[in-house]
Amino acid sequence: MLGGVLEGVRGETTPAMRVNEIFHSIQGESTHAGRPCVFVRLTGCKLRCKWCDTAYAFHEGMDMTMTRWSPRSNPTAATSWN
């Protein structure tokens, strides 16, 4: 499952994504290259590219709502360099 629906405290449901890891790094592409940023690595890519360096992200992960992992809504979501 690549995510699902989580039930909230009051019974409401919220869409979720399966998150493998959240980490700080330096953007290496686009016009934002060189800027610090927070990356959210999701679980469940089915492409299996032979150059993939994150095979551990094929299956591992935790269902999270965006409000739980988004740096805008949760500044402590990624608090240390990995």
ZAZALO-559969 format. One record per residue: residue number from 1; residue in three letters; x, y, z of N, C-alpha, C in turn. Coordinates in Angstrom, 1 decimal, padded with zeros to 4 digits, m for minus. Example, Ala and Ser with C-alpha at 12.3 -4.5 7.8 and 13.67 -1.06 7.14 Angstrom:
! residues 2
k r n.x n.y n.z ca.x ca.y ca.z c.x c.y c.z
1 ALA 013.2 m005.7 007.8 012.3 m004.5 007.8 013.2 m003.3 007.8
2 SER 012.8 m002.2 007.1 013.7 m001.1 007.1 012.9 000.0 007.9
//
This chain:
! residues 82
k r n.x n.y n.z ca.x ca.y ca.z c.x c.y c.z
1 MET 000.8 m001.2 000.0 000.0 000.0 000.0 000.9 001.2 000.0
2 LEU 000.6 002.2 m000.8 001.4 003.4 m001.0 000.9 004.6 m000.1
3 GLY 000.1 004.3 000.8 m000.6 005.3 001.6 m002.0 004.9 001.8
4 GLY m002.7 005.7 002.5 m004.1 005.3 002.7 m004.8 006.4 003.4
5 VAL m005.7 006.1 004.3 m006.4 007.0 005.1 m006.2 006.8 006.5
6 LEU m005.9 007.8 007.3 m005.7 007.6 008.7 m006.9 008.3 009.4
7 GLU m007.4 007.6 010.5 m008.5 008.1 011.3 m008.0 009.1 012.3
8 GLY m008.6 010.2 012.4 m008.2 011.2 013.4 m008.8 011.0 014.8
9 VAL m008.4 011.8 015.7 m008.9 011.7 017.1 m010.4 011.8 017.2
10 ARG m011.0 012.6 016.4 m012.5 012.7 016.5 m013.2 011.9 015.4
11 GLY m012.5 010.9 014.8 m013.1 010.0 013.8 m013.0 010.5 012.4
12 GLU m012.5 011.8 012.2 m012.4 012.2 010.8 m011.3 011.5 010.1
13 THR m011.3 011.4 008.8 m010.3 010.7 008.0 m009.4 011.7 007.3
14 THR m008.2 011.4 007.1 m007.2 012.3 006.5 m006.4 011.4 005.5
15 PRO m006.2 011.9 004.3 m005.4 011.1 003.3 m003.9 011.1 003.9
16 ALA m003.3 009.9 003.6 m001.9 009.7 004.1 m001.0 009.2 003.0
17 MET 000.3 009.5 003.2 001.3 008.9 002.2 002.2 008.1 003.1
18 ARG 002.8 007.1 002.5 003.8 006.3 003.2 005.2 007.0 003.0
19 VAL 005.7 007.5 004.1 007.0 008.2 004.2 008.1 007.3 004.6
20 ASN 009.2 007.2 003.9 010.3 006.4 004.3 011.3 007.2 005.1
21 GLU 011.6 008.4 004.8 012.4 009.3 005.6 012.3 010.7 005.2
22 ILE 012.6 011.6 006.2 012.6 013.0 006.0 014.0 013.5 006.4
23 PHE 014.7 014.3 005.5 016.0 014.7 005.8 016.3 016.1 005.2
24 HIS 017.3 016.8 005.8 017.8 018.0 005.3 018.9 017.7 004.3
25 SER 019.0 018.5 003.3 020.1 018.4 002.3 020.2 019.7 001.6
26 ILE 021.2 019.7 000.6 021.3 020.9 m000.2 020.7 020.5 m001.6
27 GLN 019.9 021.3 m002.1 019.2 021.1 m003.4 020.3 021.0 m004.5
28 GLY 020.3 020.0 m005.3 021.3 019.8 m006.3 020.9 020.1 m007.7
29 GLU 019.6 020.4 m007.9 019.0 020.6 m009.3 018.2 021.8 m009.3
30 SER 017.9 022.3 m010.5 017.0 023.4 m010.8 017.6 024.7 m010.5
31 THR 016.8 025.7 m010.5 017.2 027.1 m010.2 017.4 027.3 m008.7
32 HIS 017.0 026.3 m007.9 017.2 026.3 m006.5 018.5 025.6 m006.0
33 ALA 019.3 025.1 m007.0 020.5 024.4 m006.6 021.4 025.2 m005.6
34 GLY 021.9 024.5 m004.6 022.7 025.1 m003.6 022.0 025.6 m002.4
35 ARG 020.7 025.6 m002.5 019.9 026.0 m001.3 019.6 024.9 m000.4
36 PRO 019.6 025.1 001.0 019.2 024.1 001.9 017.7 023.8 001.7
37 CYS 017.3 022.5 001.9 015.9 022.2 001.8 015.6 020.9 002.6
38 VAL 014.4 020.6 002.7 014.0 019.4 003.4 013.4 018.4 002.3
39 PHE 013.9 017.2 002.3 013.4 016.2 001.4 012.5 015.2 002.1
40 VAL 011.4 014.8 001.5 010.5 013.8 002.0 010.6 012.6 001.0
41 ARG 011.2 011.5 001.4 011.3 010.4 000.6 010.1 009.4 000.8
42 LEU 009.3 009.2 m000.2 008.2 008.3 m000.1 008.5 006.9 m000.3
43 THR 007.7 006.0 000.1 007.9 004.5 m000.1 007.0 004.1 m001.3
44 GLY 007.5 003.0 m002.0 006.7 002.3 m002.9 006.9 002.6 m004.4
45 CYS 008.1 003.1 m004.8 008.4 003.2 m006.2 008.5 001.8 m006.8
46 LYS 007.8 001.6 m007.9 007.7 000.3 m008.5 008.6 000.2 m009.8
47 LEU 009.4 001.2 m010.1 010.2 001.2 m011.3 011.4 000.3 m011.2
48 ARG 012.0 000.2 m010.1 013.2 m000.6 m009.9 014.3 m000.3 m010.9
49 CYS 014.7 000.9 m011.0 015.8 001.3 m011.9 017.1 000.7 m011.4
50 LYS 017.9 000.3 m012.4 019.1 m000.4 m012.0 020.1 000.5 m011.3
51 TRP 020.0 001.8 m011.4 020.9 002.8 m010.8 020.3 003.3 m009.4
52 CYS 019.2 002.8 m009.0 018.5 003.3 m007.8 019.4 003.0 m006.6
53 ASP 019.6 004.0 m005.7 020.5 003.8 m004.6 019.6 003.8 m003.3
54 THR 018.3 003.6 m003.4 017.4 003.6 m002.3 016.5 002.5 m002.3
55 ALA 017.0 001.3 m002.5 016.2 000.1 m002.6 015.4 m000.1 m001.3
56 TYR 016.0 000.4 m000.2 015.3 000.2 001.1 014.0 001.0 001.2
57 ALA 013.8 001.9 000.3 012.6 002.7 000.2 011.5 001.9 m000.6
58 PHE 011.8 000.8 m001.1 010.7 000.0 m001.9 009.6 m000.4 m001.0
59 HIS 009.9 m000.7 000.3 008.9 m001.3 001.2 008.8 m000.7 002.5
60 GLU 009.9 m000.1 003.1 009.8 000.4 004.4 009.1 001.8 004.5
61 GLY 008.5 002.1 005.6 007.9 003.4 005.7 006.8 003.5 006.7
62 MET 006.3 004.6 006.9 005.2 004.8 007.9 004.1 005.7 007.2
63 ASP 002.9 005.4 007.4 001.8 006.2 006.8 001.7 007.5 007.7
64 MET 001.8 008.7 007.0 001.8 009.9 007.7 000.9 010.9 006.9
65 THR 000.2 011.8 007.6 m000.6 012.8 006.9 000.4 014.0 006.6
66 MET 000.1 014.8 005.7 000.9 015.9 005.3 001.1 016.9 006.5
67 THR 000.1 017.0 007.3 000.3 017.9 008.5 001.3 017.4 009.5
68 ARG 001.6 016.1 009.4 002.6 015.5 010.4 004.0 015.7 009.9
69 TRP 004.2 015.6 008.5 005.6 015.7 008.1 005.9 017.0 007.4
70 SER 005.0 017.9 007.0 005.3 019.1 006.3 006.0 020.1 007.2
71 PRO 007.2 020.6 006.8 007.9 021.6 007.6 007.1 022.8 007.8
72 ARG 006.2 023.1 006.9 005.4 024.3 007.1 004.4 024.2 008.3
73 SER 003.9 023.0 008.5 002.9 022.8 009.5 003.6 022.1 010.8
74 ASN 004.8 021.5 010.6 005.5 020.9 011.7 007.0 021.2 011.6
75 PRO 007.5 022.3 012.1 008.9 022.7 011.9 009.9 021.7 012.5
76 THR 009.4 020.8 013.4 010.4 019.8 013.9 010.3 018.5 013.2
77 ALA 009.6 018.4 012.1 009.5 017.2 011.3 010.9 016.6 010.9
78 ALA 011.8 017.5 010.5 013.1 017.1 010.2 014.1 018.0 010.9
79 THR 014.6 017.6 012.0 015.3 018.5 012.9 016.8 018.3 012.8
80 SER 017.3 017.2 012.2 018.7 017.0 012.2 019.2 016.5 010.8
81 TRP 020.5 016.7 010.5 021.0 016.2 009.3 021.2 014.7 009.4
82 ASN 020.8 014.0 008.3 021.0 012.5 008.2 022.1 012.2 007.4
//
